[in-house]
Amino acid sequence: MPEIPAAKVRVTRYDVSCLPEDDINARAFTLTVEWRGGDRWAVMDGPFALDANGVQDYEPRSSAREDDWLATHRFDEQTALELARRAAQKMTVNGWTVADALAAREKRHA
């Protein structure tokens, strides 16, 4: 019987948010950084990918992604994480900013 090798662990997604993970609004105010193969990562807000300027663009299905689109929406891991950290601070959901969500949290926990 062959020896079973040790399991390998690979990180393929990060959650990035300025809100604590137990906050009621955290899910809405969370971006993801997702591995897309090789050394390429995408910064995602639901179905939208962010470009280097933090501008959202609907991510087309893989067979429809052109090279120029990929060049502006794929990053190395550290660049993607830094872009997500900056974008997370500027998120607005249904007219609420991160600051609004944090203030509401303080009120709930006062």
N, C-alpha and C positions, 0 to 999 in steps of 0.2 A: 504494500500500500504506500503511495507517495506521501512524503511529508508535506503538511499544509503550511505554507509560509505565513508569517505574521501579516495581519491586516495593515493596509496602508491608509493613511488619513490625508485628505487633501481639502484645503479650504477652497470653496467655490463661490461663497457669497458672504458679504458683510452687510450688516444693518448700520445705518448712519443716521443719528438723530440728535437734536439738542434737547429733547425731552427725556426724562427718565423712562425706562422701559415699562414701568408699571403705571404710567400716566394714561388716563382714559383716551387722550388724543395722540398718543405716541405713534400708533400705527399710521395715522393719516400724515404725520409729520416725519416719516421715516423714508429715506432714500435707500436704495440697495446698490452695492457695487458687486457685479456679477462677472464671474469668469466666463470668457467666451472662446477659450481655446488658446493654445500656445501661451504667449505672454500678454494677451489682450484681455482687457476688462472694460465693462460698460457701467456707466452710472445711470441707474434707472429710477424713475418715479412712476410706478405702475407700468403701463405699456409704453411710456415715453423714455427715450434715451436723451441724456444731456450732452451737448457739445462742450468744447473747451471753454466757452463763455457762459455755460450754465443754462443755455437756451434749450428748451424741451422740443423734441421732434419725435413723432410717432415712429417706433421701430418697425420697419417693414419685415415681413417674413424673410427667413434666411435666403431663399432663392431670389428674392427681389432686391437684396442689398447690393448697391453698386460700390465699387472700390472707393470712389470719392466720398460717399456717405460713411463708409467704414473708417476712412482716414480721419474724419472729423468727430467720430463718435466712439472710438476705441482708444484705450490708453494703456500704458504699463500700470501695474498694480498701485504703486505709490502715487502716481499722478492722478489716477482715478479716485483714490481715497482722499487726497487733498481737495480735488474738485468737489467731491461729495460733502466734505466737511464745510467748505465755503458755501455751497448751495443750500445745505441744511439750515444754515443760519438765516437764509433769506426766504425760506419757504412761506407761502401763503396758501391757506386751505379755506375755501368758502369765505374769503374776506378776512380771515383770522391770520395774524402773523405768529411767528414763534413767540414773540414777546407777549402777545395776547394769550396764547395757550399757557405760557408759564405764569402769567398773572392770574389766570383762572385757577390754575393749580394751587397757587398760594392761597387764594380765597377758600378753596375747598378744604385745605389743610390748616386753616387758621383756627 
